[in-house]
Amino acid sequence: MRDKVKAAVIVEPGKVETRYFPYRKLEEGAMLMKMEMSGICGTDKHSYKGENHLYAGTQREQFTPYPLIPGHENVGIVAEITEEARQRLEFYGQELKEGDRVVMCCDVMCGNCYECRNTFGFTWCNNFKTYGVNISCEDPPHLFGGWAEYMYITPDVFVYKIPDDMSPEVAVLTEPMACTYSLDKAKGFSAMPSEGFCSGDTVLIQGVGPIGLCHLIKAQILGAGEVIAIDRSEFRLNMAKEFGADHLINAAETTSEERLAIVKDLTYGRGPDVVVDCVGLPEVFIEGLEMLSNGGVFIEEGAFVETGTAQVSPHRHLLAKNARLLGMVNHAFTGYYPSMKLMQKYGKYFPFEKIVTHRYKIEDAEAALLKSMELDSMKVVITP
């Protein structure tokens, strides 16, 4: 039996090292997952850059604890599992065994706070922990992130079996696709007076990196009419076109005023019915609100860390438009398996495997992070 596990560690902002941790004996109810693939998310980039103020102004306000093994978009193989975990760890009650391929929900809830007892489906827990985001690797059993050879899955984690024919390149997108349940929430507002997200509506995506591209796909599955994509990367805009975007706007080649005029022209002066901000900058937030139609839905998906404030007019941006503003923090843990089923079902229409554009080994994690920040990448992943 091996005694050491290799992992990439963000030691402090701007510094990544390869470190080795003990191969741990399992507590009852736990599992060890041999990693196949772990995605790089915007959150990981924030951790690397030191933008680590999370959930600002709420009960769960926190700062990224360094040193940290990143990686919360994870797919792997059951390497070791205790008897209790075989029967209880899988979300839908399926029995697990060594060799099964799984994804895991990175957010782990306490199960006792008000939010856990009263909100089913979303991880709004006030005492939660998130693999790869807010658990230091100094804490035993250390292996709480996916940029490693193995991950230690504690008894309170939700685990989901992967369909037999699903590649790791598709399975690794499960967590970002679960984040698109913001659009399912918007769909819940739809009504005959054309408020909310109705069939045939125009959807605008601000920022078509991996999370924006997933929203672009999900919007079409849910019945969007025309889809507008805005980004400063020609590479990502071209991929958005391949995945169904009807109109592309390069933010690097236009001013805010020009983009507003283009969008208004594309929507007969009304503006898009749904705007999804996957950028997370205050100025982009305001620009999206300016574009939004009367009775429209604005979804804020990108501002996962504190990046500054925006000056909003309650009258102009919200009341006068009858706008609905949805903040989407965390994802639906009930959305993991449905997201896999959707990708399985719609794989004949959307080439999901193409979203993974670059692969790096654990010892090259810093190069992977830097590549993920360049304009010619989409989903960058770490493989053991």
C-alpha positions in Angstrom: 0.0 0.0 0.0 1.2 3.5 -0.8 1.9 5.9 2.0 2.0 9.3 0.3 -0.4 11.2 -1.9 0.7 14.0 -4.3 -1.3 17.2 -4.5 -1.0 20.8 -5.8 -1.3 23.3 -3.0 -1.9 27.1 -3.2 0.4 27.9 -0.3 -0.4 31.6 -0.4 -1.7 34.0 -3.1 0.4 33.7 -6.2 2.3 30.6 -5.0 1.6 27.0 -5.9 3.7 24.0 -4.7 3.5 20.2 -5.2 3.3 18.6 -1.8 2.8 15.1 -0.4 0.3 14.1 2.3 -0.3 10.9 4.2 -2.4 8.2 2.6 -5.1 8.1 5.3 -6.9 5.2 6.9 -10.6 5.6 6.5 -13.0 6.5 9.3 -16.3 4.6 9.3 -18.7 6.0 6.7 -15.8 7.5 4.6 -14.5 6.8 1.1 -11.3 7.4 -0.8 -11.7 8.6 -4.4 -8.9 8.2 -7.0 -9.0 11.3 -9.1 -9.7 11.1 -12.8 -10.1 14.8 -13.5 -10.7 18.1 -11.6 -11.7 21.4 -13.3 -10.3 24.8 -12.7 -13.1 27.2 -11.8 -13.1 31.0 -11.4 -13.1 30.4 -7.7 -9.7 28.8 -8.0 -8.4 31.7 -9.9 -9.7 34.1 -7.2 -7.9 32.0 -4.5 -4.7 32.1 -6.5 -4.9 35.9 -7.0 -5.7 36.5 -3.3 -9.3 37.6 -4.0 -10.5 35.5 -1.1 -13.3 37.4 0.6 -16.3 35.1 0.4 -20.0 35.6 1.3 -19.2 39.2 2.4 -21.7 40.7 4.9 -23.5 37.4 5.6 -23.4 35.0 8.6 -21.0 32.8 6.7 -18.6 35.5 5.8 -15.1 34.0 5.5 -11.7 34.2 3.9 -9.9 31.5 2.0 -7.7 29.4 4.4 -4.2 28.9 3.0 -2.6 26.5 2.4 -5.3 24.9 0.2 -5.6 22.0 -2.2 -8.0 23.5 -4.8 -10.4 21.6 -7.0 -14.2 21.3 -6.5 -15.3 20.1 -9.9 -14.3 16.5 -9.4 -14.8 13.2 -11.0 -13.1 10.0 -9.9 -13.2 6.3 -9.1 -14.0 4.7 -5.7 -10.6 3.4 -4.5 -11.5 2.4 -1.0 -14.8 2.5 0.9 -16.0 1.4 4.3 -19.0 -0.9 4.7 -21.3 1.9 6.0 -20.3 4.2 3.1 -21.2 1.5 0.6 -24.8 1.7 1.7 -25.3 5.3 2.7 -22.9 7.7 0.8 -24.5 7.7 -2.7 -27.2 10.4 -2.9 -30.0 8.2 -4.3 -29.2 5.2 -2.1 -27.4 3.1 -4.7 -24.8 0.8 -3.3 -21.2 1.8 -4.0 -18.2 -0.4 -4.6 -14.6 -0.1 -5.5 -14.2 0.8 -9.1 -17.5 2.8 -9.4 -17.1 6.1 -11.1 -18.6 9.1 -9.2 -18.8 12.8 -8.9 -19.2 14.5 -5.5 -21.0 17.6 -4.3 -18.2 20.0 -3.1 -20.5 21.7 -0.6 -21.1 19.8 2.6 -23.9 21.0 4.8 -24.2 20.7 8.6 -27.9 19.6 8.4 -28.8 21.4 11.6 -29.0 25.2 10.9 -32.2 27.0 9.8 -31.2 27.0 6.2 -30.5 23.3 6.1 -33.8 22.5 7.8 -36.0 24.9 5.7 -34.4 25.0 2.2 -34.3 21.8 0.2 -32.1 21.6 -2.8 -29.6 24.4 -2.4 -26.6 24.6 -0.2 -27.4 27.7 1.8 -26.0 26.3 5.1 -24.5 28.8 7.5 -21.9 26.2 8.7 -21.0 24.5 5.5 -17.6 23.5 4.2 -16.6 23.4 0.6 -14.0 21.0 -0.8 -11.2 22.9 -2.6 -12.4 26.3 -1.4 -12.6 26.8 2.4 -10.9 23.8 4.0 -7.2 24.1 4.6 -5.0 21.1 3.8 -3.3 21.6 7.1 -6.3 19.9 8.7 -6.3 16.1 8.7 -7.1 14.1 6.7 -5.7 16.9 4.4 -7.1 15.7 1.0 -10.0 18.1 0.6 -9.4 19.2 -3.0 -9.4 17.6 -6.4 -5.9 18.7 -7.6 -4.5 15.5 -6.0 -4.1 11.8 -6.7 -6.8 11.0 -4.2 -9.6 12.8 -2.3 -10.8 11.8 1.2 -14.6 11.8 1.1 -16.1 12.3 4.6 -19.4 10.6 5.6 -21.4 13.8 5.2 -20.6 14.3 1.5 -23.2 13.7 -1.3 -21.8 11.3 -3.9 -23.4 10.5 -7.3 -22.8 7.6 -9.6 -21.8 8.5 -13.2 -23.6 6.9 -16.1 -21.5 4.1 -17.5 -20.9 5.7 -20.9 -20.0 9.2 -19.6 -16.5 10.4 -20.2 -14.5 12.3 -17.5 -14.5 15.3 -19.9 -18.3 15.5 -19.6 -18.6 14.3 -16.0 -16.3 17.1 -14.8 -18.8 19.6 -16.0 -21.5 18.4 -13.6 -20.9 21.0 -11.0 -20.9 24.0 -13.3 -24.0 22.6 -15.0 -25.7 22.3 -11.6 -25.0 26.1 -11.2 -27.3 26.7 -14.2 -30.2 25.9 -12.0 -30.4 29.7 -11.7 -32.2 29.5 -15.1 -34.6 26.9 -13.7 -35.4 29.4 -10.9 -36.0 32.1 -13.5 -38.2 29.7 -15.4 -40.4 29.5 -12.3 -41.3 33.2 -12.8 -42.6 32.7 -16.3 -46.2 33.5 -16.9 -48.5 34.4 -19.8 -48.0 38.2 -19.3 -44.5 37.6 -20.6 -42.7 38.1 -17.3 -39.8 35.8 -16.2 -38.1 33.3 -18.6 -40.7 32.3 -21.1 -40.3 30.0 -24.1 -38.8 31.8 -27.1 -37.3 34.6 -24.9 -34.1 36.3 -25.8 -31.3 35.4 -23.4 -28.1 37.4 -23.1 -25.0 35.8 -21.5 -22.3 38.2 -20.2 -19.1 36.3 -20.3 -18.9 32.9 -22.0 -16.2 31.2 -20.2 -17.0 27.7 -18.9 -19.9 28.8 -16.5 -21.3 31.2 -19.1 -21.1 28.5 -21.8 -23.0 26.1 -19.5 -25.7 28.7 -19.1 -25.8 29.3 -22.8 -26.4 25.6 -23.3 -29.0 25.3 -20.5 -30.9 28.3 -21.8 -31.5 26.6 -25.1 -32.5 23.3 -23.4 -35.1 25.3 -21.4 -36.6 26.9 -24.6 -34.7 30.2 -25.2 -35.3 31.8 -28.5 -32.3 33.9 -29.6 -29.1 33.9 -27.5 -26.6 36.7 -27.4 -23.1 36.2 -26.1 -20.7 38.9 -24.9 -17.0 38.3 -24.2 -13.7 39.9 -24.8 -12.2 36.6 -26.1 -12.7 35.8 -29.8 -11.8 32.1 -29.0 -14.6 31.9 -26.5 -17.1 33.7 -28.7 -16.4 31.3 -31.5 -17.0 28.4 -29.2 -20.3 30.0 -28.0 -21.3 30.2 -31.7 -20.5 26.5 -32.0 -22.8 25.8 -29.0 -25.7 27.8 -30.4 -25.2 31.5 -29.8 -27.1 33.5 -32.4 -25.3 36.8 -31.9 -21.7 37.5 -30.7 -20.4 40.8 -29.3 -16.7 41.3 -28.6 -16.4 43.4 -25.5 -12.7 44.2 -26.3 -13.8 45.9 -29.6 -16.8 47.8 -28.4 -17.7 50.4 -25.7 -20.5 49.9 -23.2 -22.6 52.4 -25.1 -22.0 50.5 -28.4 -22.9 47.2 -26.8 -26.1 48.6 -25.4 -27.1 50.0 -28.8 -26.3 46.7 -30.5 -28.3 44.7 -28.0 -31.3 47.1 -28.3 -31.1 46.8 -32.1 -31.1 43.0 -31.9 -34.2 43.0 -29.6 -36.3 45.6 -31.5 -35.5 48.2 -28.8 -36.8 46.2 -25.9 -33.7 44.5 -24.5 -33.2 40.8 -23.7 -35.8 39.1 -21.5 -33.1 37.3 -19.4 -29.6 38.5 -18.7 -27.0 36.2 -17.0 -23.9 37.9 -15.7 -21.1 35.3 -15.5 -18.3 38.0 -15.3 -18.8 39.3 -11.8 -17.5 42.8 -12.1 -19.5 45.8 -10.8 -19.5 47.6 -14.2 -20.7 44.5 -16.0 -23.5 44.1 -13.5 -24.7 47.7 -14.2 -24.4 47.2 -18.0 -26.5 44.1 -17.8 -29.2 45.9 -15.9 -29.2 48.7 -18.4 -29.7 46.2 -21.2 -32.5 44.2 -19.5 -36.1 44.5 -20.9 -39.1 45.6 -18.9 -40.3 42.6 -16.8 -37.0 40.9 -17.4 -34.9 38.6 -15.2 -31.4 39.5 -14.3 -29.2 36.6 -12.8 -26.0 37.4 -11.0 -23.8 34.3 -11.2 -20.3 35.6 -11.5 -19.6 37.7 -8.4 -18.6 34.8 -6.2 -16.0 36.9 -4.3 -16.1 40.6 -3.2 -14.9 42.6 -6.2 -16.4 46.0 -5.3 -19.7 47.8 -5.4 -22.0 49.1 -8.1 -24.2 52.2 -8.0 -27.7 50.9 -8.6 -30.8 53.1 -9.0 -33.6 51.3 -7.3 -36.1 53.3 -9.5 -34.3 53.2 -12.9 -32.8 49.7 -12.8 -35.4 47.7 -10.8 -38.8 49.4 -10.1 -39.3 51.2 -13.5 -38.5 47.9 -15.3 -40.5 45.6 -13.0 -37.2 43.7 -13.0 -36.5 40.5 -11.1 -33.0 40.2 -9.7 -31.7 36.8 -8.8 -28.5 36.2 -7.0 -27.2 32.6 -7.4 -24.6 31.5 -4.8 -23.7 27.9 -4.7 -25.6 25.3 -6.7 -28.4 22.8 -6.3 -27.1 19.6 -4.8 -30.3 18.1 -6.2 -29.1 19.2 -9.7 -26.1 17.0 -10.0 -27.6 13.8 -11.4 -30.2 15.7 -13.5 -27.4 17.7 -15.0 -25.6 14.5 -15.9 -28.8 13.2 -17.5 -29.3 16.4 -19.5 -25.7 16.2 -20.8 -26.3 12.6 -21.7 -29.6 13.4 -23.4 -28.4 16.5 -25.3 -24.9 15.2 -26.2 -26.1 14.7 -29.8 -26.7 18.4 -30.0 -23.9 19.9 -27.9 -20.3 18.5 -28.1 -19.7 18.8 -24.4 -16.2 17.1 -24.6 -14.9 20.1 -26.5 -15.4 22.4 -23.5 -12.3 20.8 -21.9 -9.6 22.5 -24.0 -6.5 22.0 -21.9 -5.1 19.3 -19.5 -2.3 19.6 -17.0 -0.6 17.3 -14.5 -0.6 18.0 -10.8 2.9 19.3 -10.8 2.0 21.8 -13.5 -1.0 23.2 -11.6 0.3 26.8 -11.6 0.8 26.7 -15.4 -2.8 25.4 -15.6 -4.1 28.3 -13.5 -2.3 30.8 -15.7 -3.6 29.2 -18.9 -7.2 29.3 -17.5 -6.8 33.1 -17.3 -5.8 33.4 -20.9 -8.3 34.2 -23.6 -7.6 31.1 -25.7 -8.9 28.6 -23.2 -12.2 27.3 -22.0 -12.3 24.6 -19.3 -8.8 23.8 -18.1 -8.5 20.6 -16.0 -6.0 18.8 -13.7 -5.4 15.1 -14.2 -3.1 13.0 -12.0 
